[in-house]
Amino acid sequence: MELREDGIYCDCTVGGGGHLLMMLEKTHNTRFIGIDQDPEALDFVRANLGSFKERVILYEGNFAHLDRIINELNIKGLDGILFDLGASFHQLTTPERGFSFNLDGRLLMQMSPETVPLYSKLRAANKEEIFYVLKNYGDVPDARTLAVAIFENRHKLNTTMDLRKLVEKRFSGRFLKKNLHRVFQAFRIWTNEELKNLKEGLIKAVHLLFPRRRMIVISYHSGEDRIVKNIFRDFEKQKILRRLNKKVIRPRIEEIHKNPAARSARMRVVEKCASC
């Protein structure tokens, strides 16, 4: 991200504030907007801003409504936009949030307290919907068999361990952890309507970006990356964006050693065309 001292930048997924704090440390007068739909994330970041708080506006909301948020803040446009998708470290390591297959907690998976929890969504779903989620959001092997088992037991699925035990009956040994990850990720994406929100947020972000300014998107799921790639490519055909990397950027080995969670990260960078 090229940071200008007179610019306004938006971190659309502020999470634990890592990217935001790094950008604040590199600048003196630059202003930032930090958006997150998780109030716990915003409380954490707010408590750690220190002397930077005068240069930051934190906003609880979904980046799918980015245009409305920026309008409410009376800002005309943005000099840079960042999306770092997926669940945050806090969400994954807090049992009460219900995101992790390693920690026992209610089967919630809500990024926002306003979202319908996973256990409720499963109770209202039919077999075909559950199958679609497992197949298309998680690429789960033999998704139909597992979908039937989940459907038949949906009224008994109250905790993360309840769901894990069903998955363990289908997968074992060296395939278990990978498929637990696939199943939990698929249901997280479904619960929070992440792919739908991503499409809406990206399109709005493109229109809010000033000419000759950049947007960075980091994704961790092939479905997310496909959406990002296609939207960027379509805007490039319209001569609205220029892709700075035609091929996705992946983390280096040393980066993965420092942060194993970055293993599946995919980064794409675009610049708004000067004439837009």
NORQUIFEN-V835503 format. One record per run of one state. SS is the DSSP state (H for helix, E for strand, - for the rest). FROM is the first residue (numbers start at 1). LEN is the number of residues. Records with the same first field share a line. If there is no record, write none. Layout:
SS = FROM-LEN + FROM-LEN
This chain:
- = 1-7 + 12-6 + 26-5 + 37-2 + 49-1 + 61-2 + 73-5 + 85-4 + 94-1 + 98-8 + 107-11 + 125-2 + 139-4 + 153-1 + 157-2 + 171-2 + 192-2 + 220-2 + 238-3 + 244-5 + 251-2 + 259-1 + 265-1 + 273-4
E = 8-4 + 31-6 + 56-5 + 78-7 + 106-1 + 159-1 + 209-11 + 241-3 + 249-2 + 266-7
H = 18-8 + 39-10 + 50-6 + 63-10 + 89-5 + 95-3 + 118-7 + 127-12 + 143-10 + 154-3 + 160-11 + 173-19 + 194-15 + 222-16 + 253-6 + 260-5
